[in-house]
Amino acid sequence: MRYSKLILVLLAFAGVSMAADPFVGTWKLNSAKTKYKTGMPPKEQTVTFSEEGSDLHVMVKGASPDGQAISMHFTVPTAGGTGKIIESPYDGVSAKMSSPNERDTSFSKGGNVVYTANAKRSGNGKAMTVAVKGTNPSGQTVEGTNVYDKQ
């Protein structure tokens, strides 16, 4: 009986110590810190990451530079791999963890990668920078860095 209790305590501790994906939460675009070499950044944008089992759900809402609505929703395996598009102008998505605080995501159309996003979470977990390159959801060619603040 004593060993059963010990095993339960150890399992509970293991469950608590298993960290959620470091990107989980809501992130709001910080327009003042966002910089682009080509194209224009979104006017506003909120990105929400949530975990469901072994998948990471990503929802993007906002407005393009010209005020058009931006709405995307997709899932990717938390361990990396090919994901599933739920709502997006892209027809494919894949992601991989480059490090515990860095994720690379690629979006494709017709089997060709057309947009990439390299997201890095700050050490304190309060900021995320996302280097983007390619054709954005509005069809604009862009290259730049979006900066988001954790909400």
C-alpha positions, 0 to 999 in steps of 0.5 A: 500500500505504501508503494502504491501511494508513492507511485501515485505521488510520483505520477502526480509530480511528473504530471505537474512538472511536465511543462506545457508548450512554451508558446501556449497562451495569447500573444498580441502584436506590438506594432511599435517593435514590428519591423519589415524589410519588404511589404507591410506588417499586419495592422493588428494581430492576436495569435492564440496557441492552445494544446489539445492532446498531442496537437497545438491549435493556433488561431490568428485573428487581426487586420491586414495593412489595408484593414481586411480581416485576417483569420487563420486556424490550424493544428500542428503536432507539438512534437513537430510534423505535418499539421491540419488546416482548419481555416486559412488561405494556405492548403498545408502547414508543417512545424518543427521545434528547433529548440525548447523556445523556437518553432519553425512553421511552413505554409504551402499552396499546391505543395510548394512552401510559400510562407515561413515563420520562425517564432522565438519566445524570450527567456522570460516568456513575455515576448515572442519574435516571429521572422516571416518571409514569403507570401502572406495571407493577404497575397503580399510578398513580405520579409520582416519580424513581428513582435508579440507581447504575452497577454 
